[in-house]
Amino acid sequence: KEMNDSAIDVDTIRPLSKRNAEIFRAFKNNLKAGAFPPIKVVHDEHFGFSVEAMVVMPPHTLIAEYVGEVVTMEQSDEIRSDSLMVLLNTGKRESSLIIDPTRGGNIARFLSGINNRSLVSRRKANVRSLRFDLDGHVRVALFTSRRVEPGEKLQYDYNAGVKGKSLEELAESGFYDTSNFF
């Protein structure tokens, strides 16, 4: 937690507005009280686990905070997870932080990724991630980017925010090769 300082991220990590911080805190309190978003994990023998909406979800519906074990990017080289998320990017592998949801994660780890090299696949994305500052620390929230229908899979671009970077920068920033995603 002491390494997670939003002021040292190479990108500008903005704090939530006062109203959005209230909404986020209320969301977290609702989770503690047992009130969860209307989503469920499903399993398909061909595609594995994914998450589906149970009801109509309007745009900007908060789905989850991306949580798990926080390790440095350098330490993440030894992790065999397909669900890593960049938390803090300092530009240095020894101080940039990655979230590994393998142990201590939540439903967010089961959201499906899209093939961001395919226009057809990119159009399927219905969730976005947002890194934000809350009390000086970076957090990651996932929310719907458009109306989502009941039974629709929740999908997002694992590589959102890395457009325009060189291959070296992509490798350093936790880029996922999504060319094999549907």
N, C-alpha and C positions, 0 to 999 in steps of 0.2 A: 504494500500500500504506500510505503514511503517513496517508492520509485515512480508512482503514478502521479506525476505533476503536470497538469495541462499546460503550464507555462513553457515547458521545454519541448513540446511537440513541434515538428517542423511546419505543420499546417496550423492555421489559426483555428483553435478549438473554442467555439463560442459557448458562453453559458446559455442555459435555457432562459426564456423570458420568465418573469415572476409567475405568470399564469401557467405556463407549461411546466415549470418546476413544481407547482402545486399539484397539477394533474399527475405528473410522474410520481410524486410522493404518495398521492392518494391511490394510484395504481399499485404501488408496492405494498401499501397498507391493506388494500383489498386482497392481494395475494396472500398475505399473512393471515387474513381472516377467512380464507378459503374461497374467495370469489375470483374465479379465473376467466380469462377471455374465452369466447365461444369457439374454440378450436380443439381438434383432437389429432392424436398420432394414429396413423393407419399403416398397415404393412401390405405390400404387394410382393409376391414371390419373384417378380421380374425386376422391380425397381427398388425394392427395400422399403425403408421407413420414409414417410413423408407426413406433412401436416395439412389438414383440410379445415376449411371453415364449416361451422355447424349451422350458422345463420348468415343472413346478409350482413356484411360488414362495410360500413361507409369508409370513404377515404380518410386517412389519418387516424385509424383505429390503432391504438397502442396494443401490440401483441405480446412483447416480452422484452426484458433486458437481457442482453447476451452476457451470460455469466459462466464461470468455471474457474479452473486453476489458472493463475496469471504467472507466466514465465517470460524470460527474456527471449528475444528472437534467436539469439545464439543458442539457448537451451532448447528451443523448439525444433532444432535440427534432428534431435533424437526422438521426437514424438511421432507416432504413426497414426495420427488422427486426420480425418478428412474434414474436420469442422473447425479449424483454427480461425480466429478473427483478430485482426490488428486492433489493439487497444490504444497504444501510444507509439508514435513514430518519431524518434529523436534523430534519425539519420544514422544511428550507430547500432549495430547488432547487439552489443553488450548492454545497452540501456533501453532499446525499443521493447515494448511489451506486447505479448500475444495472449489471447484468452484460449485456453484448451478446455472445452466443455466435457471431455471424456469422463472426468470425475468431478462431480459438483456442478454439472451443467443443468440445463432445464430443457423445456420443449423447443427452444430456439435452435438447438443443435440438429433438429430433425427437419427444418425447413429445407426445401429443395433449391438447389442452385440452377441457374440457367446457363446455356452455352452463349456467352456474350460475344462470340464471333458470328453468331447466326441471327439475322434480323427476325426470323420467325420465332426463335427461342426468346430473344430479348423482349418481344411483344408479350410473352407469357408472364413476365415479371409483374407481380402485384404487391410486392413488399419492398421497402427500402430500409436501409440502416442509417442511423445518425449517431455520430460520435459527438458528445457534448460535455461541457464542463459543469459539474455539480459539486460545489464546495471545494473547488481546486483540483478535483480528480476527474479523469476522463471516464465516461461511461458510454455504453453502446445500447441504443434502443432500436427495436424493429417495429415498424408500423406499416399499415396498408397504404399503398400509393394510389389506389383507385378502389372503386366499389368491388367487393369480392362476394361471389354468390355461394350459397350453401353447397358443399361437396367439392368446391374448387380447391385445388392444391395451392398452398402458399409457396411462392417462388421468388427468389431475389438474386441479384447479381453479386456474387462473392467479391468481384473485382471493381465494384463501383468506387469511383474516386481515384482511379489510377490511370485515366486516359491521358495520353500525351507524354507518358514516361518512357524512357529507353528500356531495353531488355534488362540491363544491369539494375536500373532503378526498380523495375518490376520485381526482379528476383529478390532484391533487398527489402521490398515493401510487403512481402507475403503474398505475392500474386499466385493465384491458382490457375492452372491450365484447365479450362472448362470445355475444351473442344470435344470431349467425349460425353458431355452432358446432352440431354435431349432438349 
